[in-house]
């Protein structure tokens, strides 16, 4: 009988741990919002990825794709340092296309 009580104790302990994890995860998800992302500058990670992807597309010869990625940077973070770099790259593309 002691073996079955140990097994049920382990199962209930696992269930409790899972329930606690899910509860905390849900509370965190409910508490965070887009203003938190802006406050902690987490959106810049995505912006920097767009800058890099645009550069890779440009090297591959896809100027339209590069321009589209860089324009997304200007939409998402128009005042950041990445936006300044992107503006310069778009200007160079326009001069090169003429």
C-alpha positions in Angstrom: 0.0 0.0 0.0 2.9 2.4 0.6 4.0 2.1 -3.0 0.6 3.3 -4.3 0.5 6.2 -2.0 4.0 7.2 -3.2 2.9 7.1 -6.8 -0.2 9.1 -6.1 1.9 11.6 -4.1 4.2 12.0 -7.1 1.3 12.4 -9.5 -0.3 15.0 -7.3 3.0 16.8 -6.9 3.5 16.9 -10.7 -0.1 18.2 -11.1 0.5 20.9 -8.6 3.7 21.9 -10.2 2.0 22.0 -13.6 -0.9 24.0 -12.3 1.4 26.5 -10.6 3.4 26.9 -13.8 0.3 27.5 -15.9 -1.1 29.9 -13.4 2.0 32.0 -13.3 2.4 31.8 -17.1 -1.2 33.0 -17.6 -0.7 35.8 -15.0 2.4 37.0 -16.8 0.7 36.9 -20.2 -2.3 38.9 -18.8 0.0 41.5 -17.2 2.3 42.2 -20.1 1.2 44.5 -22.9 2.7 46.4 -25.8 3.6 49.4 -23.5 5.9 47.0 -21.6 7.6 46.1 -24.8 8.1 49.7 -25.6 9.3 50.5 -22.1 11.9 47.8 -22.2 12.9 48.4 -25.9 12.1 44.8 -26.8 10.6 45.8 -30.1 14.1 46.8 -31.3 15.1 43.2 -31.5 12.6 42.7 -34.3 13.6 46.0 -36.0 17.3 45.0 -36.0 16.3 41.7 -37.6 14.4 43.5 -40.3 17.5 45.7 -41.0 19.7 42.6 -41.3 17.2 40.7 -43.5 16.9 43.7 -45.8 20.7 43.8 -46.1 20.8 40.1 -46.9 18.0 40.6 -49.5 20.0 43.5 -51.1 23.1 41.3 -51.3 21.0 38.6 -53.0 19.8 41.2 -55.6 16.3 41.6 -54.2 16.1 45.4 -53.9 12.3 45.4 -53.7 12.4 43.0 -50.8 15.2 45.0 -49.0 13.2 48.2 -49.5 10.1 46.6 -48.1 11.9 45.3 -45.0 13.5 48.7 -44.4 10.2 50.5 -44.8 8.8 48.2 -42.0 11.6 49.4 -39.8 10.5 53.0 -40.4 6.9 52.1 -39.5 7.8 50.2 -36.3 10.5 52.4 -34.9 10.7 55.7 -36.8 12.9 57.5 -34.2 15.4 54.8 -33.4 19.0 54.5 -34.5 18.0 51.7 -36.9 15.7 54.1 -38.7 18.5 56.5 -39.3 20.6 53.8 -40.9 17.7 52.5 -42.9 16.9 56.0 -44.3 20.5 56.2 -45.5 20.3 52.9 -47.2 17.0 53.7 -48.9 18.5 57.0 -50.1 21.4 55.1 -51.6 19.1 52.7 -53.3 17.2 55.5 -54.9 20.4 57.2 -56.1 21.6 53.9 -57.5 18.3 53.1 -59.2 18.3 56.5 -61.1 
